[in-house]
Amino acid sequence: MIKRYCGKNFTENDLDEICRIIRENPKEHRVSLSKIVCETFNWKKPDGGLKDMSCRVAMLKMEKSKSGIKRSDKESKASTKIYSHFC
């Protein structure tokens, strides 16, 4: 099954890969994780820069759609705990 987030299609294998990245980098924050995910999937803007902001939004949407949990602004700024229900 393919799921679309922020203009990009993700397969189940892609979602598994994102979970692997999150699990293997437990001390990384959202910004760092989004850059790793963008590099892994070659998700770039037309100017060649990483689409890391779109990636962060997509990962938050993935997490929310899987858990149904709404986070406060304070929790959203936390480290990888934000993705704990996604993987």
PDB file of N, CA, C and O in Angstrom, chain B, residues numbered from 101:
ATOM      1  N   MET B 101       0.844  -1.176   0.000  1.00  0.00           N
ATOM      2  CA  MET B 101       0.000   0.000   0.000  1.00  0.00           C
ATOM      3  C   MET B 101       0.892   1.243   0.000  1.00  0.00           C
ATOM      4  O   MET B 101       1.886   1.312   0.722  1.00  0.00           O
ATOM      5  N   ILE B 102       0.521   2.201  -0.809  1.00  0.00           N
ATOM      6  CA  ILE B 102       1.273   3.450  -0.900  1.00  0.00           C
ATOM      7  C   ILE B 102       0.493   4.544  -0.178  1.00  0.00           C
ATOM      8  O   ILE B 102      -0.718   4.683  -0.348  1.00  0.00           O
ATOM      9  N   LYS B 103       1.212   5.312   0.627  1.00  0.00           N
ATOM     10  CA  LYS B 103       0.621   6.439   1.335  1.00  0.00           C
ATOM     11  C   LYS B 103       1.310   7.707   0.872  1.00  0.00           C
ATOM     12  O   LYS B 103       2.518   7.712   0.636  1.00  0.00           O
ATOM     13  N   ARG B 104       0.555   8.772   0.744  1.00  0.00           N
ATOM     14  CA  ARG B 104       1.098  10.041   0.254  1.00  0.00           C
ATOM     15  C   ARG B 104       1.135  11.061   1.394  1.00  0.00           C
ATOM     16  O   ARG B 104       0.131  11.310   2.061  1.00  0.00           O
ATOM     17  N   TYR B 105       2.300  11.634   1.594  1.00  0.00           N
ATOM     18  CA  TYR B 105       2.499  12.677   2.593  1.00  0.00           C
ATOM     19  C   TYR B 105       3.316  13.797   1.963  1.00  0.00           C
ATOM     20  O   TYR B 105       4.378  13.553   1.391  1.00  0.00           O
ATOM     21  N   CYS B 106       2.827  14.996   2.068  1.00  0.00           N
ATOM     22  CA  CYS B 106       3.554  16.190   1.597  1.00  0.00           C
ATOM     23  C   CYS B 106       4.051  16.050   0.160  1.00  0.00           C
ATOM     24  O   CYS B 106       5.174  16.438  -0.162  1.00  0.00           O
ATOM     25  N   GLY B 107       3.210  15.496  -0.689  1.00  0.00           N
ATOM     26  CA  GLY B 107       3.547  15.388  -2.107  1.00  0.00           C
ATOM     27  C   GLY B 107       4.456  14.236  -2.472  1.00  0.00           C
ATOM     28  O   GLY B 107       4.869  14.129  -3.626  1.00  0.00           O
ATOM     29  N   LYS B 108       4.780  13.377  -1.534  1.00  0.00           N
ATOM     30  CA  LYS B 108       5.660  12.235  -1.816  1.00  0.00           C
ATOM     31  C   LYS B 108       4.944  10.945  -1.452  1.00  0.00           C
ATOM     32  O   LYS B 108       4.287  10.849  -0.415  1.00  0.00           O
ATOM     33  N   ASN B 109       5.084   9.959  -2.322  1.00  0.00           N
ATOM     34  CA  ASN B 109       4.513   8.638  -2.060  1.00  0.00           C
ATOM     35  C   ASN B 109       5.489   7.800  -1.244  1.00  0.00           C
ATOM     36  O   ASN B 109       6.692   7.797  -1.505  1.00  0.00           O
ATOM     37  N   PHE B 110       4.952   7.089  -0.251  1.00  0.00           N
ATOM     38  CA  PHE B 110       5.751   6.218   0.599  1.00  0.00           C
ATOM     39  C   PHE B 110       5.144   4.820   0.582  1.00  0.00           C
ATOM     40  O   PHE B 110       3.945   4.649   0.806  1.00  0.00           O
ATOM     41  N   THR B 111       5.983   3.828   0.316  1.00  0.00           N
ATOM     42  CA  THR B 111       5.543   2.435   0.377  1.00  0.00           C
ATOM     43  C   THR B 111       5.698   1.938   1.809  1.00  0.00           C
ATOM     44  O   THR B 111       6.277   2.623   2.653  1.00  0.00           O
ATOM     45  N   GLU B 112       5.184   0.757   2.074  1.00  0.00           N
ATOM     46  CA  GLU B 112       5.381   0.151   3.399  1.00  0.00           C
ATOM     47  C   GLU B 112       6.866  -0.025   3.688  1.00  0.00           C
ATOM     48  O   GLU B 112       7.306   0.174   4.820  1.00  0.00           O
ATOM     49  N   ASN B 113       7.642  -0.398   2.666  1.00  0.00           N
ATOM     50  CA  ASN B 113       9.099  -0.545   2.842  1.00  0.00           C
ATOM     51  C   ASN B 113       9.746   0.789   3.195  1.00  0.00           C
ATOM     52  O   ASN B 113      10.667   0.840   4.010  1.00  0.00           O
ATOM     53  N   ASP B 114       9.264   1.866   2.582  1.00  0.00           N
ATOM     54  CA  ASP B 114       9.788   3.196   2.906  1.00  0.00           C
ATOM     55  C   ASP B 114       9.507   3.542   4.363  1.00  0.00           C
ATOM     56  O   ASP B 114      10.379   4.051   5.066  1.00  0.00           O
ATOM     57  N   LEU B 115       8.281   3.261   4.814  1.00  0.00           N
ATOM     58  CA  LEU B 115       7.916   3.547   6.197  1.00  0.00           C
ATOM     59  C   LEU B 115       8.755   2.712   7.165  1.00  0.00           C
ATOM     60  O   LEU B 115       9.158   3.189   8.225  1.00  0.00           O
ATOM     61  N   ASP B 116       9.009   1.466   6.785  1.00  0.00           N
ATOM     62  CA  ASP B 116       9.879   0.613   7.606  1.00  0.00           C
ATOM     63  C   ASP B 116      11.292   1.191   7.680  1.00  0.00           C
ATOM     64  O   ASP B 116      11.930   1.161   8.733  1.00  0.00           O
ATOM     65  N   GLU B 117      11.770   1.712   6.558  1.00  0.00           N
ATOM     66  CA  GLU B 117      13.110   2.307   6.521  1.00  0.00           C
ATOM     67  C   GLU B 117      13.173   3.556   7.405  1.00  0.00           C
ATOM     68  O   GLU B 117      14.167   3.770   8.098  1.00  0.00           O
ATOM     69  N   ILE B 118      12.134   4.372   7.386  1.00  0.00           N
ATOM     70  CA  ILE B 118      12.086   5.553   8.243  1.00  0.00           C
ATOM     71  C   ILE B 118      12.112   5.123   9.709  1.00  0.00           C
ATOM     72  O   ILE B 118      12.809   5.730  10.522  1.00  0.00           O
ATOM     73  N   CYS B 119      11.358   4.085  10.045  1.00  0.00           N
ATOM     74  CA  CYS B 119      11.368   3.572  11.422  1.00  0.00           C
ATOM     75  C   CYS B 119      12.753   3.080  11.816  1.00  0.00           C
ATOM     76  O   CYS B 119      13.198   3.298  12.943  1.00  0.00           O
ATOM     77  N   ARG B 120      13.427   2.423  10.896  1.00  0.00           N
ATOM     78  CA  ARG B 120      14.783   1.946  11.173  1.00  0.00           C
ATOM     79  C   ARG B 120      15.706   3.127  11.460  1.00  0.00           C
ATOM     80  O   ARG B 120      16.511   3.079  12.390  1.00  0.00           O
ATOM     81  N   ILE B 121      15.589   4.174  10.670  1.00  0.00           N
ATOM     82  CA  ILE B 121      16.416   5.369  10.874  1.00  0.00           C
ATOM     83  C   ILE B 121      16.143   5.972  12.252  1.00  0.00           C
ATOM     84  O   ILE B 121      17.073   6.355  12.961  1.00  0.00           O
ATOM     85  N   ILE B 122      14.880   6.055  12.624  1.00  0.00           N
ATOM     86  CA  ILE B 122      14.516   6.610  13.932  1.00  0.00           C
ATOM     87  C   ILE B 122      15.071   5.747  15.056  1.00  0.00           C
ATOM     88  O   ILE B 122      15.632   6.266  16.022  1.00  0.00           O
ATOM     89  N   ARG B 123      14.916   4.425  14.934  1.00  0.00           N
ATOM     90  CA  ARG B 123      15.406   3.510  15.981  1.00  0.00           C
ATOM     91  C   ARG B 123      16.923   3.556  16.105  1.00  0.00           C
ATOM     92  O   ARG B 123      17.456   3.477  17.212  1.00  0.00           O
ATOM     93  N   GLU B 124      17.620   3.681  14.990  1.00  0.00           N
ATOM     94  CA  GLU B 124      19.081   3.664  15.009  1.00  0.00           C
ATOM     95  C   GLU B 124      19.695   5.006  15.413  1.00  0.00           C
ATOM     96  O   GLU B 124      20.906   5.103  15.610  1.00  0.00           O
ATOM     97  N   ASN B 125      18.870   6.023  15.534  1.00  0.00           N
ATOM     98  CA  ASN B 125      19.358   7.356  15.903  1.00  0.00           C
ATOM     99  C   ASN B 125      18.509   7.932  17.026  1.00  0.00           C
ATOM    100  O   ASN B 125      17.904   8.991  16.859  1.00  0.00           O
ATOM    101  N   PRO B 126      18.454   7.248  18.174  1.00  0.00           N
ATOM    102  CA  PRO B 126      17.532   7.650  19.245  1.00  0.00           C
ATOM    103  C   PRO B 126      17.825   9.012  19.876  1.00  0.00           C
ATOM    104  O   PRO B 126      16.938   9.605  20.489  1.00  0.00           O
ATOM    105  N   LYS B 127      19.029   9.508  19.739  1.00  0.00           N
ATOM    106  CA  LYS B 127      19.378  10.786  20.365  1.00  0.00           C
ATOM    107  C   LYS B 127      19.259  11.965  19.399  1.00  0.00           C
ATOM    108  O   LYS B 127      19.432  13.119  19.791  1.00  0.00           O
ATOM    109  N   GLU B 128      18.965  11.667  18.145  1.00  0.00           N
ATOM    110  CA  GLU B 128      18.843  12.731  17.147  1.00  0.00           C
ATOM    111  C   GLU B 128      17.503  13.445  17.291  1.00  0.00           C
ATOM    112  O   GLU B 128      16.501  12.850  17.687  1.00  0.00           O
ATOM    113  N   HIS B 129      17.511  14.714  16.964  1.00  0.00           N
ATOM    114  CA  HIS B 129      16.296  15.517  16.989  1.00  0.00           C
ATOM    115  C   HIS B 129      15.623  15.471  15.623  1.00  0.00           C
ATOM    116  O   HIS B 129      16.165  14.921  14.664  1.00  0.00           O
ATOM    117  N   ARG B 130      14.433  16.058  15.554  1.00  0.00           N
ATOM    118  CA  ARG B 130      13.652  16.009  14.322  1.00  0.00           C
ATOM    119  C   ARG B 130      14.402  16.559  13.113  1.00  0.00           C
ATOM    120  O   ARG B 130      14.323  15.991  12.023  1.00  0.00           O
ATOM    121  N   VAL B 131      15.120  17.648  13.297  1.00  0.00           N
ATOM    122  CA  VAL B 131      15.834  18.258  12.171  1.00  0.00           C
ATOM    123  C   VAL B 131      16.873  17.278  11.617  1.00  0.00           C
ATOM    124  O   VAL B 131      16.941  17.056  10.408  1.00  0.00           O
ATOM    125  N   SER B 132      17.667  16.703  12.496  1.00  0.00           N
ATOM    126  CA  SER B 132      18.695  15.755  12.060  1.00  0.00           C
ATOM    127  C   SER B 132      18.069  14.532  11.397  1.00  0.00           C
ATOM    128  O   SER B 132      18.536  14.073  10.355  1.00  0.00           O
ATOM    129  N   LEU B 133      17.010  14.009  12.008  1.00  0.00           N
ATOM    130  CA  LEU B 133      16.341  12.837  11.441  1.00  0.00           C
ATOM    131  C   LEU B 133      15.771  13.140  10.057  1.00  0.00           C
ATOM    132  O   LEU B 133      15.873  12.320   9.144  1.00  0.00           O
ATOM    133  N   SER B 134      15.177  14.309   9.909  1.00  0.00           N
ATOM    134  CA  SER B 134      14.592  14.638   8.613  1.00  0.00           C
ATOM    135  C   SER B 134      15.664  14.737   7.531  1.00  0.00           C
ATOM    136  O   SER B 134      15.421  14.363   6.383  1.00  0.00           O
ATOM    137  N   LYS B 135      16.831  15.229   7.882  1.00  0.00           N
ATOM    138  CA  LYS B 135      17.918  15.308   6.902  1.00  0.00           C
ATOM    139  C   LYS B 135      18.416  13.918   6.523  1.00  0.00           C
ATOM    140  O   LYS B 135      18.725  13.666   5.359  1.00  0.00           O
ATOM    141  N   ILE B 136      18.496  13.024   7.487  1.00  0.00           N
ATOM    142  CA  ILE B 136      18.909  11.642   7.199  1.00  0.00           C
ATOM    143  C   ILE B 136      17.885  10.985   6.286  1.00  0.00           C
ATOM    144  O   ILE B 136      18.251  10.311   5.322  1.00  0.00           O
ATOM    145  N   VAL B 137      16.601  11.177   6.584  1.00  0.00           N
ATOM    146  CA  VAL B 137      15.538  10.583   5.753  1.00  0.00           C
ATOM    147  C   VAL B 137      15.588  11.160   4.337  1.00  0.00           C
ATOM    148  O   VAL B 137      15.479  10.413   3.365  1.00  0.00           O
ATOM    149  N   CYS B 138      15.750  12.470   4.211  1.00  0.00           N
ATOM    150  CA  CYS B 138      15.836  13.097   2.881  1.00  0.00           C
ATOM    151  C   CYS B 138      17.014  12.560   2.082  1.00  0.00           C
ATOM    152  O   CYS B 138      16.893  12.296   0.886  1.00  0.00           O
ATOM    153  N   GLU B 139      18.137  12.404   2.738  1.00  0.00           N
ATOM    154  CA  GLU B 139      19.314  11.870   2.046  1.00  0.00           C
ATOM    155  C   GLU B 139      19.077  10.419   1.625  1.00  0.00           C
ATOM    156  O   GLU B 139      19.465  10.015   0.529  1.00  0.00           O
ATOM    157  N   THR B 140      18.446   9.646   2.492  1.00  0.00           N
ATOM    158  CA  THR B 140      18.167   8.241   2.195  1.00  0.00           C
ATOM    159  C   THR B 140      17.257   8.100   0.979  1.00  0.00           C
ATOM    160  O   THR B 140      17.473   7.232   0.133  1.00  0.00           O
ATOM    161  N   PHE B 141      16.248   8.949   0.895  1.00  0.00           N
ATOM    162  CA  PHE B 141      15.269   8.856  -0.183  1.00  0.00           C
ATOM    163  C   PHE B 141      15.519   9.854  -1.314  1.00  0.00           C
ATOM    164  O   PHE B 141      14.713   9.964  -2.238  1.00  0.00           O
ATOM    165  N   ASN B 142      16.627  10.573  -1.239  1.00  0.00           N
ATOM    166  CA  ASN B 142      16.983  11.561  -2.257  1.00  0.00           C
ATOM    167  C   ASN B 142      15.827  12.550  -2.478  1.00  0.00           C
ATOM    168  O   ASN B 142      15.488  12.880  -3.615  1.00  0.00           O
ATOM    169  N   TRP B 143      15.237  13.009  -1.383  1.00  0.00           N
ATOM    170  CA  TRP B 143      14.091  13.921  -1.428  1.00  0.00           C
ATOM    171  C   TRP B 143      14.631  15.337  -1.416  1.00  0.00           C
ATOM    172  O   TRP B 143      15.049  15.850  -0.377  1.00  0.00           O
ATOM    173  N   LYS B 144      14.618  15.966  -2.592  1.00  0.00           N
ATOM    174  CA  LYS B 144      15.246  17.279  -2.756  1.00  0.00           C
ATOM    175  C   LYS B 144      14.323  18.265  -3.450  1.00  0.00           C
ATOM    176  O   LYS B 144      13.393  17.891  -4.165  1.00  0.00           O
ATOM    177  N   LYS B 145      14.611  19.527  -3.217  1.00  0.00           N
ATOM    178  CA  LYS B 145      13.924  20.626  -3.881  1.00  0.00           C
ATOM    179  C   LYS B 145      14.537  20.806  -5.272  1.00  0.00           C
ATOM    180  O   LYS B 145      15.612  20.274  -5.550  1.00  0.00           O
ATOM    181  N   PRO B 146      13.861  21.551  -6.141  1.00  0.00           N
ATOM    182  CA  PRO B 146      14.426  21.799  -7.481  1.00  0.00           C
ATOM    183  C   PRO B 146      15.817  22.428  -7.454  1.00  0.00           C
ATOM    184  O   PRO B 146      16.605  22.225  -8.378  1.00  0.00           O
ATOM    185  N   ASP B 147      16.129  23.197  -6.393  1.00  0.00           N
ATOM    186  CA  ASP B 147      17.452  23.820  -6.315  1.00  0.00           C
ATOM    187  C   ASP B 147      18.525  22.878  -5.775  1.00  0.00           C
ATOM    188  O   ASP B 147      19.687  23.263  -5.647  1.00  0.00           O
ATOM    189  N   GLY B 148      18.131  21.636  -5.456  1.00  0.00           N
ATOM    190  CA  GLY B 148      19.085  20.644  -4.979  1.00  0.00           C
ATOM    191  C   GLY B 148      19.168  20.515  -3.471  1.00  0.00           C
ATOM    192  O   GLY B 148      19.786  19.579  -2.964  1.00  0.00           O
ATOM    193  N   GLY B 149      18.552  21.444  -2.741  1.00  0.00           N
ATOM    194  CA  GLY B 149      18.544  21.364  -1.284  1.00  0.00           C
ATOM    195  C   GLY B 149      17.596  20.279  -0.793  1.00  0.00           C
ATOM    196  O   GLY B 149      16.665  19.884  -1.495  1.00  0.00           O
ATOM    197  N   LEU B 150      17.843  19.810   0.403  1.00  0.00           N
ATOM    198  CA  LEU B 150      16.983  18.774   0.986  1.00  0.00           C
ATOM    199  C   LEU B 150      15.621  19.345   1.340  1.00  0.00           C
ATOM    200  O   LEU B 150      15.517  20.499   1.756  1.00  0.00           O
ATOM    201  N   LYS B 151      14.582  18.546   1.176  1.00  0.00           N
ATOM    202  CA  LYS B 151      13.219  18.946   1.555  1.00  0.00           C
ATOM    203  C   LYS B 151      12.966  18.552   3.006  1.00  0.00           C
ATOM    204  O   LYS B 151      11.982  17.884   3.322  1.00  0.00           O
ATOM    205  N   ASP B 152      13.875  18.980   3.883  1.00  0.00           N
ATOM    206  CA  ASP B 152      13.809  18.550   5.276  1.00  0.00           C
ATOM    207  C   ASP B 152      12.588  19.090   6.017  1.00  0.00           C
ATOM    208  O   ASP B 152      12.077  18.411   6.907  1.00  0.00           O
ATOM    209  N   MET B 153      12.109  20.271   5.689  1.00  0.00           N
ATOM    210  CA  MET B 153      10.905  20.779   6.352  1.00  0.00           C
ATOM    211  C   MET B 153       9.690  19.948   5.924  1.00  0.00           C
ATOM    212  O   MET B 153       8.876  19.572   6.767  1.00  0.00           O
ATOM    213  N   SER B 154       9.563  19.664   4.651  1.00  0.00           N
ATOM    214  CA  SER B 154       8.471  18.807   4.173  1.00  0.00           C
ATOM    215  C   SER B 154       8.564  17.429   4.806  1.00  0.00           C
ATOM    216  O   SER B 154       7.548  16.815   5.132  1.00  0.00           O
ATOM    217  N   CYS B 155       9.768  16.955   4.975  1.00  0.00           N
ATOM    218  CA  CYS B 155       9.986  15.648   5.595  1.00  0.00           C
ATOM    219  C   CYS B 155       9.522  15.649   7.043  1.00  0.00           C
ATOM    220  O   CYS B 155       8.877  14.700   7.488  1.00  0.00           O
ATOM    221  N   ARG B 156       9.845  16.707   7.782  1.00  0.00           N
ATOM    222  CA  ARG B 156       9.403  16.781   9.186  1.00  0.00           C
ATOM    223  C   ARG B 156       7.882  16.805   9.272  1.00  0.00           C
ATOM    224  O   ARG B 156       7.293  16.142  10.126  1.00  0.00           O
ATOM    225  N   VAL B 157       7.253  17.566   8.392  1.00  0.00           N
ATOM    226  CA  VAL B 157       5.786  17.617   8.371  1.00  0.00           C
ATOM    227  C   VAL B 157       5.231  16.238   8.037  1.00  0.00           C
ATOM    228  O   VAL B 157       4.285  15.775   8.675  1.00  0.00           O
ATOM    229  N   ALA B 158       5.815  15.583   7.038  1.00  0.00           N
ATOM    230  CA  ALA B 158       5.353  14.248   6.652  1.00  0.00           C
ATOM    231  C   ALA B 158       5.496  13.257   7.797  1.00  0.00           C
ATOM    232  O   ALA B 158       4.588  12.465   8.053  1.00  0.00           O
ATOM    233  N   MET B 159       6.632  13.296   8.488  1.00  0.00           N
ATOM    234  CA  MET B 159       6.852  12.357   9.591  1.00  0.00           C
ATOM    235  C   MET B 159       5.879  12.607  10.738  1.00  0.00           C
ATOM    236  O   MET B 159       5.428  11.659  11.381  1.00  0.00           O
ATOM    237  N   LEU B 160       5.551  13.865  10.999  1.00  0.00           N
ATOM    238  CA  LEU B 160       4.565  14.173  12.036  1.00  0.00           C
ATOM    239  C   LEU B 160       3.185  13.667  11.623  1.00  0.00           C
ATOM    240  O   LEU B 160       2.443  13.126  12.443  1.00  0.00           O
ATOM    241  N   LYS B 161       2.848  13.845  10.347  1.00  0.00           N
ATOM    242  CA  LYS B 161       1.555  13.345   9.859  1.00  0.00           C
ATOM    243  C   LYS B 161       1.503  11.820   9.924  1.00  0.00           C
ATOM    244  O   LYS B 161       0.468  11.246  10.263  1.00  0.00           O
ATOM    245  N   MET B 162       2.610  11.170   9.603  1.00  0.00           N
ATOM    246  CA  MET B 162       2.674   9.706   9.701  1.00  0.00           C
ATOM    247  C   MET B 162       2.428   9.268  11.135  1.00  0.00           C
ATOM    248  O   MET B 162       1.661   8.342  11.398  1.00  0.00           O
ATOM    249  N   GLU B 163       3.095   9.953  12.058  1.00  0.00           N
ATOM    250  CA  GLU B 163       2.971   9.606  13.473  1.00  0.00           C
ATOM    251  C   GLU B 163       1.543   9.825  13.959  1.00  0.00           C
ATOM    252  O   GLU B 163       0.990   8.978  14.661  1.00  0.00           O
ATOM    253  N   LYS B 164       0.950  10.941  13.595  1.00  0.00           N
ATOM    254  CA  LYS B 164      -0.409  11.250  14.028  1.00  0.00           C
ATOM    255  C   LYS B 164      -1.420  10.287  13.416  1.00  0.00           C
ATOM    256  O   LYS B 164      -2.352   9.857  14.096  1.00  0.00           O
ATOM    257  N   SER B 165      -1.249   9.948  12.157  1.00  0.00           N
ATOM    258  CA  SER B 165      -2.213   9.052  11.515  1.00  0.00           C
ATOM    259  C   SER B 165      -2.131   7.643  12.081  1.00  0.00           C
ATOM    260  O   SER B 165      -3.132   6.928  12.115  1.00  0.00           O
ATOM    261  N   LYS B 166      -0.964   7.246  12.518  1.00  0.00           N
ATOM    262  CA  LYS B 166      -0.807   5.902  13.080  1.00  0.00           C
ATOM    263  C   LYS B 166      -1.320   5.824  14.516  1.00  0.00           C
ATOM    264  O   LYS B 166      -1.944   4.837  14.904  1.00  0.00           O
ATOM    265  N   SER B 167      -1.054   6.869  15.301  1.00  0.00           N
ATOM    266  CA  SER B 167      -1.391   6.805  16.721  1.00  0.00           C
ATOM    267  C   SER B 167      -2.701   7.499  17.070  1.00  0.00           C
ATOM    268  O   SER B 167      -3.344   7.153  18.061  1.00  0.00           O
ATOM    269  N   GLY B 168      -3.097   8.474  16.262  1.00  0.00           N
ATOM    270  CA  GLY B 168      -4.271   9.258  16.583  1.00  0.00           C
ATOM    271  C   GLY B 168      -4.037  10.206  17.750  1.00  0.00           C
ATOM    272  O   GLY B 168      -4.984  10.776  18.291  1.00  0.00           O
ATOM    273  N   ILE B 169      -2.786  10.373  18.135  1.00  0.00           N
ATOM    274  CA  ILE B 169      -2.437  11.212  19.286  1.00  0.00           C
ATOM    275  C   ILE B 169      -2.125  12.627  18.799  1.00  0.00           C
ATOM    276  O   ILE B 169      -1.393  12.815  17.828  1.00  0.00           O
ATOM    277  N   LYS B 170      -2.684  13.604  19.480  1.00  0.00           N
ATOM    278  CA  LYS B 170      -2.358  14.988  19.192  1.00  0.00           C
ATOM    279  C   LYS B 170      -1.335  15.457  20.212  1.00  0.00           C
ATOM    280  O   LYS B 170      -1.500  15.238  21.412  1.00  0.00           O
ATOM    281  N   ARG B 171      -0.296  16.091  19.741  1.00  0.00           N
ATOM    282  CA  ARG B 171       0.794  16.549  20.610  1.00  0.00           C
ATOM    283  C   ARG B 171       0.672  18.041  20.894  1.00  0.00           C
ATOM    284  O   ARG B 171       0.170  18.801  20.067  1.00  0.00           O
ATOM    285  N   SER B 172       1.126  18.444  22.051  1.00  0.00           N
ATOM    286  CA  SER B 172       1.189  19.866  22.362  1.00  0.00           C
ATOM    287  C   SER B 172       2.404  20.461  21.655  1.00  0.00           C
ATOM    288  O   SER B 172       3.272  19.726  21.186  1.00  0.00           O
ATOM    289  N   ASP B 173       2.466  21.788  21.577  1.00  0.00           N
ATOM    290  CA  ASP B 173       3.624  22.432  20.954  1.00  0.00           C
ATOM    291  C   ASP B 173       4.911  22.057  21.668  1.00  0.00           C
ATOM    292  O   ASP B 173       5.941  21.842  21.029  1.00  0.00           O
ATOM    293  N   LYS B 174       4.855  21.978  22.993  1.00  0.00           N
ATOM    294  CA  LYS B 174       6.050  21.630  23.764  1.00  0.00           C
ATOM    295  C   LYS B 174       6.515  20.224  23.414  1.00  0.00           C
ATOM    296  O   LYS B 174       7.711  19.996  23.228  1.00  0.00           O
ATOM    297  N   GLU B 175       5.590  19.283  23.324  1.00  0.00           N
ATOM    298  CA  GLU B 175       5.953  17.910  22.979  1.00  0.00           C
ATOM    299  C   GLU B 175       6.463  17.823  21.552  1.00  0.00           C
ATOM    300  O   GLU B 175       7.350  17.023  21.257  1.00  0.00           O
ATOM    301  N   SER B 176       5.909  18.640  20.662  1.00  0.00           N
ATOM    302  CA  SER B 176       6.322  18.610  19.258  1.00  0.00           C
ATOM    303  C   SER B 176       7.761  19.065  19.086  1.00  0.00           C
ATOM    304  O   SER B 176       8.411  18.708  18.102  1.00  0.00           O
ATOM    305  N   LYS B 177       8.265  19.844  20.028  1.00  0.00           N
ATOM    306  CA  LYS B 177       9.643  20.333  19.931  1.00  0.00           C
ATOM    307  C   LYS B 177      10.631  19.369  20.594  1.00  0.00           C
ATOM    308  O   LYS B 177      11.837  19.615  20.596  1.00  0.00           O
ATOM    309  N   ALA B 178      10.127  18.300  21.141  1.00  0.00           N
ATOM    310  CA  ALA B 178      10.992  17.323  21.817  1.00  0.00           C
ATOM    311  C   ALA B 178      11.799  16.533  20.793  1.00  0.00           C
ATOM    312  O   ALA B 178      11.625  16.690  19.585  1.00  0.00           O
ATOM    313  N   SER B 179      12.675  15.692  21.295  1.00  0.00           N
ATOM    314  CA  SER B 179      13.510  14.889  20.407  1.00  0.00           C
ATOM    315  C   SER B 179      12.693  13.775  19.765  1.00  0.00           C
ATOM    316  O   SER B 179      11.508  13.965  19.490  1.00  0.00           O
ATOM    317  N   THR B 180      13.287  12.643  19.526  1.00  0.00           N
ATOM    318  CA  THR B 180      12.638  11.571  18.781  1.00  0.00           C
ATOM    319  C   THR B 180      11.432  10.985  19.483  1.00  0.00           C
ATOM    320  O   THR B 180      10.722  10.173  18.890  1.00  0.00           O
ATOM    321  N   LYS B 181      11.175  11.363  20.719  1.00  0.00           N
ATOM    322  CA  LYS B 181       9.987  10.856  21.412  1.00  0.00           C
ATOM    323  C   LYS B 181       8.733  11.136  20.613  1.00  0.00           C
ATOM    324  O   LYS B 181       7.747  10.408  20.729  1.00  0.00           O
ATOM    325  N   ILE B 182       8.757  12.183  19.801  1.00  0.00           N
ATOM    326  CA  ILE B 182       7.601  12.546  18.998  1.00  0.00           C
ATOM    327  C   ILE B 182       7.220  11.400  18.052  1.00  0.00           C
ATOM    328  O   ILE B 182       6.047  11.245  17.712  1.00  0.00           O
ATOM    329  N   TYR B 183       8.177  10.618  17.638  1.00  0.00           N
ATOM    330  CA  TYR B 183       7.915   9.552  16.685  1.00  0.00           C
ATOM    331  C   TYR B 183       7.742   8.188  17.342  1.00  0.00           C
ATOM    332  O   TYR B 183       7.665   7.176  16.645  1.00  0.00           O
ATOM    333  N   SER B 184       7.683   8.144  18.644  1.00  0.00           N
ATOM    334  CA  SER B 184       7.650   6.864  19.333  1.00  0.00           C
ATOM    335  C   SER B 184       6.438   6.017  18.976  1.00  0.00           C
ATOM    336  O   SER B 184       6.530   4.790  18.990  1.00  0.00           O
ATOM    337  N   HIS B 185       5.316   6.629  18.658  1.00  0.00           N
ATOM    338  CA  HIS B 185       4.117   5.873  18.315  1.00  0.00           C
ATOM    339  C   HIS B 185       4.061   5.524  16.835  1.00  0.00           C
ATOM    340  O   HIS B 185       3.241   4.707  16.416  1.00  0.00           O
ATOM    341  N   PHE B 186       4.926   6.137  16.049  1.00  0.00           N
ATOM    342  CA  PHE B 186       4.945   5.875  14.612  1.00  0.00           C
ATOM    343  C   PHE B 186       5.579   4.528  14.303  1.00  0.00           C
ATOM    344  O   PHE B 186       5.120   3.812  13.413  1.00  0.00           O
ATOM    345  N   CYS B 187       6.623   4.185  15.030  1.00  0.00           N
ATOM    346  CA  CYS B 187       7.375   2.973  14.695  1.00  0.00           C
ATOM    347  C   CYS B 187       7.102   1.828  15.631  1.00  0.00           C
ATOM    348  O   CYS B 187       7.668   0.748  15.466  1.00  0.00           O
TER     349      CYS B 187
END
